Amino acid sequence: MALSDFDGRPSTYNAVSYIRVVVKQPTRHTQLALTNAEAGALTQATTKALKLICDYVMGPNSTLFERRDGDRSVTYSHTFKFQTERKFQVFNSAGKHTNAVLCFLS
């Protein structure tokens, strides 16, 4: 619901103009017996699923933008043509996102 509702629900969500999702590239995880190849496959599958959600939510009346920054960082974005303030973005990145998360904690 949070990935598709721009208008918000009074008891749960506020109205928003942008929905941004960051897919963090994990590395191998010994406790979960996850190899680097498996971690990469998990990231690719997650990114693909979120892009499909983005495509579905924004529909055919949207403009697609996709940009690659380096090897791993990708921005995939749809902007609704008739309401330019509505945008859905999927970020795929291996970078640190602590600062991006901290601003939403309050």
Secondary structure as UniProt FT lines:
FT   TURN            2..4
FT   TURN            10..12
FT   STRAND          18..24
FT   TURN            30..33
FT   HELIX           36..58
FT   STRAND          62..69
FT   TURN            70..72
FT   STRAND          73..80
FT   TURN            84..85
FT   STRAND          87..93
FT   HELIX           98..102
FT   TURN            103..105
//
